[in-house]
Amino acid sequence: MKKMIHTISALIIIGGLLFIASRFLMISTKDTVVNTRRYLGNRSNPAEIYGSPPEGIYYSPFNIEITPMDKLMLVDIEDDPYYKSIELQTFDDSRGQGARVLLYPQKGPVDVYYTNSDFEIRLSENADYTTDPEIEYHLEVTESGLDAFLKLKDKMGRPVEFSVMETLRKDWSRGFLAPIGGNDAATFTYFPFFHMKNMNFVLRSGTGISVYIDGVQRKPKKLPVPVDWEFVYLSRYTDEPVMVNWNKAFSGELHPVKGSGMNAEKEGSSSCELVNNGGHPEIRKMTVSDKKHEVFFEFSPPLPDLVCLKDGVDLNGRFCAGVDKTPGIIAGTYNIRRQEGLILMEIRPEKGWQPTPGRKWVRTWIWKGTISVLPDGTVTMKSSWARN
């Protein structure tokens, strides 16, 4: 009996230690931050929020764009005096095949290199942008993991190169939100909702990895704690990045969309699921899709019929955003007020999981929009993101 008690006690202690290790001494990758049904609930808007009759149309304050990208990887460097990270992006779409390389210095804006100007993207006013068809690259994800290399010369003529070959990859993570918006190396006029679907950290075991900058071998950075029970480099990759530009800065006219029943007229790649509130169409869910992926935003209570709101109304709600069959990647709150004829909106992302720098960078973003109804009935909006 005593032996059994000692055995049970030992198992309890071991189980407790493993739980503590999994919570505080290890990173567990996860692709969602909230249970959407629990977080959103099933709230609705009272009919009393409206001060004018419905017109069978509604206005959406959102713009959502999915930009194509084939694969992506990053290598963080431990001991180079100039660069702290190298990012390789590859493309295979209507523009053709090509690559984009981002070199992140220890301080200052990122430098961007392209194999073709069709893949140009502006990430900072102070960054350097260079078209270089001589970039050599390879990026494939095999059954045993990452197989990649890169060679180019930076703006100062220094050779920059790396190679990575995994051989023991067996398990695949579920992906996470890229923390690209967490520093000032790149700036955005939209919220960078970049979901790194199936992203993995490069295993230390069974991996050949080398980094050379200006002919000097540099150390690839290591994470000090395990990820999903494996020791890894702070190098990561995905063969299915979903790059969503959410709510680019906007100034201009909003165009009405016809809405009745539970659905709106589909416009191109976007559609809405509506709630009928006494004839007023309200947005419960917005969806945007391309050939590969579907991005969706859910609201509770639904976004109201904005231009029909009664003066003095002040509404608070929650939202969740997801990709494909994964809901709850980002979650947060919204506020809508009708004040002296203006509709004032705020959106605050509050939850989003990333391994580093963590969820806090998501909370530094706030979207503000001001919607005006002009005397001739035209509806305009001025909106942008700010950081705090």
FENTA-V809748 format. One line per field, one symbol per residue. phi: phi as a letter, one per 20 degrees, with the letter a starting at -180 (. if undefined). psi: psi as a letter, one per 20 degrees, with the letter a starting at -180 (. if undefined). burial: 1 if it has 24 or more other ideal C-beta (glycine too) atoms within 12 Angstrom, else 0. A space follows every 50 residues. Layout:
phi = ???
psi = ???
burial = ???
This chain:
phi = .fffffffffffffffffffffecdbedfbdcdbefffffmceceffffe dbffdmcbcdedcccedfbebbbccedecefdddaccddccbbfeodabc dddeffcnffdcccfbffdfbedafefeccecfefdbbbcddfdpecbbb badffdnefcbbbbcecdfcdcfenaffefeebdfcdcebefedeefmfc effffmdebbccclndfdeffdefcfdlmcfceecbbbebfdddedlggc breedfcfbbmdcdffdmedbceddedmnefceebdccccfdccdbcdcb fgfffgfefffnfcdcbccccbclddemfcbacccccdblndddccccfc caebfbenfffffeebdcccdcdfgenfdcbcbaecdc
psi = ghgggggggghgggggghggghhijqpoqqiqiqogghghblqrpqhiiq iqqqjjrrppjqpppppqpgrqqqoqqhkpigqiqppppqqnbhiaqaqp ppoorhqaqqppqqhpihjqpoiqhjqppppnijppqpoqoahjbpoqrp prpaijjpppqrqpoqijpgqprirrppkhjjrjhqqqjrpnmoompkpq qpqhpjpppqpppkipprppqqpiqqoljqprqlprqqjmqoopoomqpq oapppqpppqciqrppodjqrqpqponkippqohppppqahhrppqpqqo rqprngijqqpipoqqaqqqqrpdjorkhqqbrqppqooliqopqqpoph pppqhpjaihhhiiqpppqopqorhjipprqpqrqqq.
burial = 00000000000000000000000000101111110100110000100011 00010011111111111111111111110101111111111000000111 11111000011111100010101100111101001011101000111111 11010000011111110010011111111111101111111111111111 11110011111110000101111000110101111111111111111101 00010110100001000001111111100111111111010011111111 11111111110010101111111101111111111111000111111111 11111100101100111111111000001110111000
